[in-house]
Amino acid sequence: MSFELAGKLIEKFDVVQVSDSFRKREFVIEKTENQGGMEFTDHIKFQLTQDRCNLLDSLNLQDEIRVKFNIRGRRWVKDSNVSYFTNLEAWRIEKTAESPEKPPPPSFPADEDAPPSAEFDDLPF
């Protein structure tokens, strides 16, 4: 089963070579929701593995993105201690909106749109 989540890319980490045959890269998106007049913000960390690590290369921080991912869980036992780990493994990242462009510079009025100069003032006072 796959899931999808959209948000703003706020952190991307370097690729980590875990072993000779395994590498991973993590990133974080910020997701803000309004519920009942209140705003809630979550920071959600995802993981890319192997050849998918390069999916972040063309993205910049603050880009609005959509992430498609799977939820993976693992059990780990050491010295009779049991731990569970959950990873959000991303497999596709799409940019959802272009970064906002700077507004155009203000236009200046043409000379014919300018008010008349004081020498043409015909007020009686």
C-alpha positions in Angstrom: 0.0 0.0 0.0 1.4 3.4 -0.9 0.6 6.8 0.6 1.0 10.4 -0.6 1.7 13.6 1.3 2.3 17.2 0.2 4.3 19.9 1.9 7.3 22.2 1.8 10.8 20.8 1.6 12.7 22.2 4.7 15.7 19.9 5.1 17.6 17.5 2.9 20.5 15.5 4.2 23.6 14.1 2.5 23.7 10.5 1.2 24.9 8.1 3.8 26.7 5.0 2.6 25.6 2.5 5.3 27.4 -0.5 3.9 29.1 -1.5 0.6 25.7 -2.3 -0.9 23.3 0.0 0.9 23.0 3.8 0.9 20.2 6.1 2.1 19.3 9.8 2.2 16.8 11.5 4.4 14.7 14.7 4.0 12.0 16.6 5.9 8.9 18.2 4.7 6.7 20.7 6.7 3.0 20.1 6.4 0.5 22.7 7.8 -3.2 22.0 8.3 -6.0 24.1 9.6 -8.6 22.3 11.7 -11.4 23.9 13.6 -9.8 27.3 13.3 -6.4 26.2 14.6 -3.2 25.7 12.6 -1.1 22.5 13.1 2.3 22.1 11.7 4.1 18.7 11.4 7.7 18.0 10.4 7.8 14.6 8.7 11.1 12.8 7.9 11.3 10.5 4.9 14.0 8.2 3.6 15.2 7.5 0.1 17.3 4.4 -0.6 19.7 3.1 -3.2 19.3 4.7 -6.7 16.4 6.9 -5.4 18.8 9.0 -3.3 19.2 11.3 -6.3 15.5 12.3 -6.4 16.3 15.3 -4.2 19.1 16.6 -6.4 16.9 18.9 -8.5 14.9 20.2 -5.6 15.6 23.3 -3.5 14.7 24.0 0.1 11.3 25.7 0.4 10.0 23.9 -2.8 6.4 22.7 -2.5 6.5 18.9 -3.2 4.3 15.8 -3.2 5.9 12.6 -1.8 4.7 9.1 -2.6 5.9 6.6 0.0 5.5 3.3 1.7 5.4 2.7 5.4 8.0 0.1 6.4 8.4 -1.4 9.9 11.2 -3.5 11.2 11.8 -5.5 14.4 15.3 -5.5 15.9 16.5 -7.8 18.8 19.8 -7.4 20.7 20.6 -9.1 24.0 16.9 -10.0 24.5 15.9 -6.4 24.0 13.3 -5.8 21.3 12.9 -2.5 19.4 10.7 -1.5 16.5 11.6 1.0 13.8 9.3 2.6 11.3 10.5 4.3 8.1 8.6 6.3 5.6 10.3 5.2 2.4 9.8 7.6 -0.4 9.8 6.3 -4.0 8.6 9.4 -5.9 8.9 13.1 -5.4 7.2 15.7 -7.5 7.4 19.5 -7.4 3.8 20.8 -7.0 4.3 24.5 -7.5 7.0 26.8 -8.7 8.7 29.0 -6.2 7.0 32.4 -6.1 8.6 34.9 -8.5 9.5 38.4 -7.5 6.8 40.8 -8.4 7.6 43.1 -11.4 9.1 46.5 -10.5 6.6 49.3 -10.2 5.9 51.2 -13.4 6.5 54.9 -13.5 3.8 57.2 -14.9 4.5 58.6 -18.4 5.2 62.4 -18.7 1.6 63.0 -20.0 0.2 61.4 -16.9 2.1 63.7 -14.5 0.3 66.6 -12.8 0.9 70.0 -14.3 3.8 71.9 -12.9 3.4 74.9 -10.6 4.0 77.5 -13.4 0.6 76.5 -14.9 -1.2 76.8 -11.6 -4.3 79.0 -12.2 -5.6 79.0 -8.7 -6.5 82.5 -7.4 -4.7 82.2 -4.1 
